[in-house]
Amino acid sequence: MALRNSPLLAPLLAASIWGGMYVVSKWGFAQIPPLTLVTMRAVLGAAVLLPLVRVVKPTRSFSRRDWRGFAALGVLLAVSLAAQFLGTDLTTAAQGSLITVLTPVFTVALGVTVLGESLGRRKAVGILLATAGTGIVLAGRYTLAELASDALVGPALLVVAAATFAGYTAFGKRLIRTYSALETATYATALAVPLFALGALAELTLTDASLGAIVWSPALVAAVAYLGVVSTALAWYLWYKGIERAAASTTAVAFFAQPVVGIALGGLLLNEAIGPALVAGGVVLAVGVGLVSTA
């Protein structure tokens, strides 16, 4: 099956976008507090998506049950992103990359147990290969010393982020089937904004963080715009577009590309060392994705 016709194309693009997000987020934390930055990201994402969905679906109405569903997705999204940004701020790149791999694992588990999706032999082998390929890449990039840490809060927050994003992926399936990927991503994002704002308010009130201390520069504006427009509005739509076209357990395998792309971009843009493990792991990952996409 040609990649352009594959249901995995959209989520692979989303995962690739997120692969470059870690460096931007980590740099942004030195300029803007984590919960404040994630709130800016969500506000920008909603500001892009809401006008678009009103143009595409101007007369759509929803039942109370549907609004509750969108709100539940918004809660999962808010918890996931807040935990991700706080966890990223408290962990190393190695730990973040390793724990990221839990997201597709949790998603496959929810797809099979909650959504009743089938996990045939071909898909199972593909998922195992994708997991192994990502593991090869990470093993070639990081040492055990880099993965080890006495601090548990950061890694624990990233596990929470992985689990809740898996829930956002799997539990969005019903609304996506009923309406569309664009509408579901839009209203979940919009309803998450007040929760993000509460987190930012708490951060600014309970810590020494201050909006007045932020020194805006063209680079910082570009970073926030990337996080809000590209990593949020575009990538969340693309991710749900994959769910619209395929099972959650199938779409989940695309997430394995995130740390691989992140490491590759680190080598290309930041001159970080890239060894043969990236190539070998990337090939194994590609074979796994190919098996899942044709299962």
Secondary structure, DSSP 8 states (H G I E B T S, - for coil): --GGGSTTHHHHHHHHHHHTHHHHHHHHHTTS-HHHHHHHHHHHHHHHHHHHHHHHSTT----HHHHHHHHHHHHHHHHHHHHHHHHHHTS-HHHHHHHHTHHHHHHHHHHHHTS-----HHHHHHHHHHHHHHHHHHHHH--HHHH--S--HHHHHHHHHHHHHHHHHHHTHHHHHHS-HHHHHHHHHHHHHHHHHHHHHHHHHHSS--GGG----HHHHHHHHIIIIIIIIIHHHHHHHHHHHS-HHHHGGGGGHHHHHHHHHHHHHH-----HHHHHHHHHHHHHHHHHHT-
